[in-house]
Amino acid sequence: MNAPEAGRRSAGSPRVRDPLASDIVRATAEKHGVCVRPFTMEVADTETGELRYIPVPCGSTVESVCLPCARKAKALRQAQCREGWHLDEEPKLASKAPTEDHKELLTFRADLVAAYRDCVEHEDQGEAEHLREEVRTVDAELRQLGMRGRLPSPDLPTKKAVKRSTRRRQDAPNLPRRKVTKTTVGREYAGKFRPSMFVTLTCDSYGPVRGDGSPVDPATYDYRRAARDAVHFSALVDRWWQNLRRVVGWDAQYFATVEPQKRAAPHLHTAIRGAISHEVVRQVTGATYHQVWWPNHDRVAYVDRMPRWNPDSRAFVDPDTHEPLTAWDDAVDEVEHPAHVVTFGRQVHSKGILGGSEEAGRHIGYLTKYLTKSTGEVVSAESRRQEDHHERLHAELSVTPCSPRCAVWLLYGIQPKGASTKTTPGHCKGRAHRRTTLGLPGRRVLVSRKWSGKTLGDHKADRQAFVQQALAAIGIEKPQPDPARLVWRKVEPGDQHVPPRDHLIMHAISERITWRAEYDRALLAAQGPPGGPETSATRQAA
């Protein structure tokens, strides 16, 4: 065989094009619904002494990261939306009573806070910082035990909170106001119909745009207002819910998703329980606004020479005069007019939906359509004009503060809350400043507390209970060990006793195939013999 022929055979060898072993493992895991990137936990049984390594699913909600976990998360959200949209009874919300562990930890926290304030009063900074760290540890333990809400800060307030006028703006129409009752279930019509609503809200216009979302004239497109509206969109949505409840007179519940439009502006799709007239929806939308009572940030004060951290005064100072920058609280005290006002656009879509209809299922799919895609995948540019538009918007978001703690405030000569040596002027890690998010809020799914009366964990437990009951009906029991006897520990990197990830994934695939076969047997048994009475069972992932 001559050299050219050998080269051709080598280049065309089938082995060069064969899939990698890791790709085969990933594809098989995706086929059987097994997490492709689990993290390993070491589980010790305190009674038997058994030590096992368990692959814990990553829980990603993005398909490009982990397809099986993303699909499970989407199915869980769809079940949550479906269960709460057309409820005909009030959801039961009974808070658990505080346990003795809660009471003991809170008593310990009270003693720590008293000791901390005593150290602050006597200017013992070292001991005060140690006690403050202990308070944080206790707060973390309380949250782990199960606690909603926040406990008061160990530090006493140094200034009285600034109160703003609640009088409506003169340029905003007035809204009728009723006393909000505690009911969350919509009205029933003709003794059997209980329709609900599907509503879409958008941001205001910032200038004419083309079909691909890029502006017709980028020079006149209002990028500043677009960036600020995106940053404060979630606050505007919260105000809309508040106004809607005051107008209709009952505690309207919602399941909503926030997605970007082609022009990269956020818009809201929401399912609302109960029927509301289209005129009321439009009236509330037109009269809803959110005022941002922040210091003025129209003009950047520092471009080339940035403020510097002064360790003596523990504050940022001007690089030339060495004078401390204006503190956040002092800057807010001087505010006389809102720095920005956010409103919705004129386009409002509302539609009545009957429960259990094909249309309801289609709208649930529409609500959760993009939940398995990252924000960057949804707003990806497909043309040069879109790319330029996204770059301009990102440039404006880079100099738009996202919170009172945002490091961008230093560019305007204002020291944000919580500034320290780790703060870099103009560089904030918040999602609003990322190129991949373009100001979209972090939470893309918004669910009211009384939507279904359950958390996502409760919905997941319901699905597991359904599967266990189906298996028990054919004599298959899945006993669960007492959680108190198990000790979970995250393995350290480089631990030689931990099996390779692919081994754990393949073991999980084998288990999943066995579980699926058992569940299929249970479904066949529930259907009964041929010719017998038909029954139905919801096919859900084990």
N, C-alpha and C positions, 0 to 999 in steps of 0.2 A: 504493500500500500504506500503510495507516495505521500508527501507532506501535505499538498493542497487537499487531497481526498480525506486525509485524517482530520485536517482542520474543519472541513465541511461536516464531517460526521460528529465532531465534538460540538460544533456550534448548533447543529440540528438535533443533538441528542435529546431524547424525551425527558431524561432526568433533569435537564436544566429547567424545563418548564413544569416540573412536578410541583405540587403545592407543598409548602412547609408543614411540618408536623404540628406546629403551634396553630397554623391556620385551619388545619383539619379539626383540631380540638375545639377551636372557637366556633367553627361552623356547626359542628355536632352539638355543642352546648346551646347555640342559638336555636337549632332545630327542636331541641327538647325543652327549651325554656329554662335553661340553667345559667346563672350569672357567669359572665366570661372574665370578670376581674374581681373575684372575691378577695377579702382580706382574711387572714387566718387568725383564729382565736384558739387558745389553749384552754380546755375545759377539764377540770379535775373534780372527780366524785369523792366527797369527803367520807362517804361510808364504805365504798368498795376500794377506794384508792386508784381507780381507773383513770388514766390520762388519755385524752383524745384531742385531736386537732380538727376543728370544725371550720369549713369555709363559709363565712358569713357574706351574704349578698351585698354588693356595693350600694344598692339602692339608688343608682343614678336614674334621672328622669329624661336623659338625652339618648336617643337611639344610636348616635355615632359613638357614644362611649360604651354603653352596654344595652344592646337591643332587648334581651329578655326582661331586665329590670325596668326599662323604660315602658315596655308594653304592659307590664303588671301595674306600674304606677298609673298609667293612663286608664286601664280598666277599673282601677280602684276609684279614680276620680269620676269616671262615668257612672259607676254604681252610686257614688255619693250624690252626684247631680240628680240622677233618676229617682233616688229614694226620697229626696227632700222637695222636689219641684211641685208635686201635686198632692201633698199630704192633706188628708181630710180630718186629722186629729192633731191637737197640739202636741209637739214633741215634749217628752218628759226629760227635764233637766234637774236632777237632784245632786247637789254637791255633796261630796263625802265629808264626814265629820273629821276634824283634826285628830290625829292619833297622839298617843303619849310621846312618841318620838318627835313629832312636830312641836309639842309643848316644851319638851326638854331642850330641844335645840333653840327655840325662840327665847327661853329663859337664859340660856348660855349667851345668846347674842345680846340680850339686854345688858348683861353684866359686862360683856366686852365693850359695848358702846359707852357705858358709864365710865369704864376705865380709860377708854380712848379720849373722851372729852376731858377727863381729868388731866391726862398727859398733854393735850393741846393747850389747856389753860396754864399749865406749868412749863410750856414750851419744851417739852421732852420729845423732839421730833423723831428720834430713833425708835423709841418705844411706841410712839403713836403710829408710825408706819407699820411696825410689826403687828399691832393690834388691828389696824385697818385690814391687813392681809388676812388675819384670822376671821374677821367679819366676812370677808369675801368667801372664805372657805365654808363658813357656816351657811351662807346664802346659797352656795352651790349644793350643799348637802340637803337643804330644804327643798330646792328645786328638784333634786333627784328623788326625794321622797314623794314629791307631788305637791306643787304649790303654784297657784295662779296669781298673777299680779306681782307687784314689787313692794319691798319693804323700804321704809324711809332711810335716807342717807345718814351715816353717822355724823356728818358735818351739819351744823346748824346753818340755816340760810342767813347769809350776810346782808342781803338786800331784799326789800319787799318786791314781789313780782309786779311787773308793769301791767296794768289793766288797760285794755283797749276798748273803745266804744263798740257796742254791739249794734248800733244803729245802721240800718241798711244804707248802701250807697244811693245817691240821688239818681244815678244813671241805671239802676237796676229795678225792674218792676217788683211790686210787692206781691207776697204770696199769702193766701188764706192760711190760717193756723188753727189746728184743732188739737184737743188733748189726745195724746197717743195712748191707746189702750194696749194691754198686754197680749192681745190675740195676734197670732201669726198666720192663721189659716184664712184663705180667701173666701169670698162669698159663693154660695151654691145657687145655681140657676135651674129652674124647672125641676127641682127636686133630685137632680142627678148629675148636672154638669158643674164642674168646678174648674174653670179655665184659669190659666196663669199667663205670664207675659215673657216675651223675649225682646230685649231692648239693646240697641247699639248706639253708643255715644262717641263722638269724635272731637278732636281739638279744632280750634278756630283756623281760619285760613291765614297763611303767611305770605301769599302771593300765588299767582297762577302757576300750575304745574302741568307737565306733559303726562302722557299715558303711563310712562315708566316711573313717575313720581319725581323726576328732576324738575327744578324750577325753569320756567320759560325765560326769566331774566334773573340770574343769580345776583346781580348787583342790587336789585330792589327787593329781593326775597328777605323777609325779616328773620334772620337766623338767631338773633338775640332772643326774640320772643319765643321762637320755636324751642330753643334750648331751655329757657326758663319754664315754659309750659310743661316740657317733658319732665324736668326735675320735680315740679310741684303737682304733677298730674294726680298722684295718689291722694294728696290732701284735697284736691278738687272733687274727686270721686267720693271721699268720705263726707264732704259737705253735701253732695247730691243725695246720698242716702238719708242724711239728717233732714234735709228739706222735704224729701219725698214722704217720709214717715209723718212729718208734721202736717202735711197737706192732706194725706189720705186718712190719717187718724188711727192707724194701726201699725204694729211693729213689722213692717215689710221685711222679708228675708230674701237673701240673694245668693246665687252662685255665679261668679263672674271670672272672666279671663281677660288679661290685658295683652294685646298683640300690636305689632307695628304695622302701619300702612306702608304703601309703596314709597311715600314721601318721608318715611322713617319717623312719623309722628305717632304717638300711642293712641289707640282707641280701645273702647271697652265693649265687650259682648257680655250680657248678663241675663240669666234666667231669674225671674222674680215670681215668688209664690203669690197667687191671688191675681184677680183681674183689676186693672187700672185703666182708666180711659186714656186714649191716645192724646187727647187735649191736655190732660193733667201732666202726662209725661213731658210734653213739649213745653208746657208752662213752667214746670219745675226746672227743666234744663235751661231755659232762657233766663231764669231768674237766679241761677246758681253761680256763685263766684267764690274765689278764695283770695284773700289779701295776704301778702307776704310782708309781715312787719319786721323786716331786716334792714340793716344799714344800707345806704345807697351803694351800689356796686356797678355803676355805669362806666367808670373810668379807672383803668389800672394805674396804680401809683408806682409800682416797682416792676421794671422790665429787665434791665441788665444787672444792676446791683441789688441783690436781695437783702431783706432784713436778716440780722444775725442774732443768734441766741446769746444772751448774757447770763452766765451762770450765777453771778452775784445777785441780780434782781430776779432771776428765774423767769425771764420774759424776753421776747424778741424786741430788738431796738433798731432804730434807723441806722444804716451803715455809715452815714456821714455825720449826723448830729449826735448819735448814740443816745437819743431820747427814746424811752419806751413807747411802743405802739399803743394805740387806743385799745383798752380791754373791751371784750365783747359786751359785757353788761353795761359799761359806760356808753358804748356806741349805740346799743339798743335804747337806752334811756333818752338819747337825743333824737330818736326817730319821730318825726311828726306826720309823715305820709308813707304809705306802703311802698316798698321798693318795686313791687310787681303785683299785678292782678291777673289771675288765671280765670278764663271762662271757657265754656264749651262752644263748639261750632254750631252752625245752623242745621247741619244734617243730623236728624234724629230719626231712627227707625224703631218702631214698636209694633208688636204683633201678638195677638192672642193665640195661645196654644192649649189644646185639650190634652189631658193626661192619658197615657196609654196609646195615643195615636201614632201613626207612622211619622207624622210631622214632628212629634215630640222627640222620637228617636233620632231623626235626622238633625234636629237642632242640637241635641246633646253631642252628636258627633262633630257638629260644626264648632261647638264651644271648646271641645278638647282636641281640635284638629292639629294644632301646632304645639301641643304640650310635650311631645317627644323630640322637639327640635330646639336647639339652643337659639338664643336671640340672634347671634351672629349668623346662623344659617338662614333665619327668616329674613333678615335685612341685607343679605349679601347683594353686592352690586353686580349687575349683568352688563353694564355698558360704561363707557368712559364718563358720560354725563352723570350717571348715578354715583360713580366713584368720586367725582369732584364734589357732588352734593354732600355725600357722607363725610368727606374730608372737611368741608366748610362747617358742617354742623358739629363735627367732633372738635374742631378748633375753637368754636364758641363754647362748647361744653367744657373745654379745658380751663376756661377762665370764668366759669359759672359756679359759684359755691353751691354745695349740695346739702349742707347742714351747718348748724352753729359750730361744729367741731372740724369743719373742712379746712384743710391747709391752704386752700385757694384764697381765703380771706386775707392772708398775709400779703398778697399782691396788691390789696386795696388799703394797706396800712392798718388793718384791724387784726388784733390777736384773737384767734378762735379759742373756744373753750377747750380745756385739756391740753394746751400746747406744752411741749416738752422738748428735750434735746433730740428726740427721735423725729420730730416734726420737720419736714422739708418744705420750705415755702413753695407754693404752687403745685405740689405733688400730693394728691389725695388718692387713696386706694378705693374709694367708693365706686360702686357700679356705674354711677352717672357719668363718670369721666372715661370709661373704657371705650375703646374704638369698636369693640364687638357688640356693645349694648346700645350705644348712641342715646344715653339718657333714660332708657326704659327702666321702670321700677324693678326692684329685685323680686318681689312676689308677683308672679304671673297668674296665680289662682287666688281669688278672694272669696271666702266663704263666711257667711254670717254665722254666729254662734248657735242660733236656733234653727238653722237650715234643716238638719235631719235629727238634731239632738245627739249626734254621735261624732266622735273624732275619726280621723283616718284609721287609727289603731282599732277603734271599735268596728268599723266596716271590715277591716281585714280579719278581725276575730270572728265576725259573722260568717264570712266566707269559709274560714277554717272549720267552724262549727257545722256548717252545712255539709261539708265533705265528710267530716267525722261521723255525722248522723247517717249519711248514705252508706258509709263503710260498715257501721255498726249494724245496719239493717240486714247485711248479708254475713254477719258474724266476724267481721274483721275489726279488732280493737287495736287502738294505737295508744297504749298507756304512756303518759308523760311523767318523767321523774319530778320529784319535788324540787322546785327551783332553789330552795334554801340549802340543799345539799351540794349544789354545783357552784364551783368557783371559776369565774371566767377571767382570763388574762390575755391581753394582747401580746403576741410574741414579738420579741426584739429582732431587728434586722440582723441577719447573719447567724441565726440560731440553727445549728447543724441538725437538730432533732426534728425540725419541721419538714414534712414531705414537700416536694415541689408542687407548685400551684397546679400544673397540668394533672398531676396525680389526684389532687383533691377534686378538680373539676370532673375528671372521668369517673371518680367514685360517686359524685353527685349526679352525674348523668345516669349511672346504673340505678341509683335509688329512685330517680325521677321516672325511669321507664317502669320500674316495679310499681310505684304509686299510681301511675297512669293506668296500668293494666288492672289494678285493683279497683280504681274508680270507674273504669269502663264496665267492669263486671257489676258494680253497684247500679250503674245507670240501666243496664240491661235487665237486672232484677226488678228495678222500680217500674219498668215498662210493662212487666207482666208477660204471661204466655201469649202467643199469637192468637188473635181472635177475642182476647179478654178485654176488660175495660181499660181504656187508655189513660195513662197518667203522664204528667210532664215533670221534668226536673231541669233545673237551670244548670247548664254545663259550665262549670267554673274550674279554673286551674287549681290543682291540689296544692 
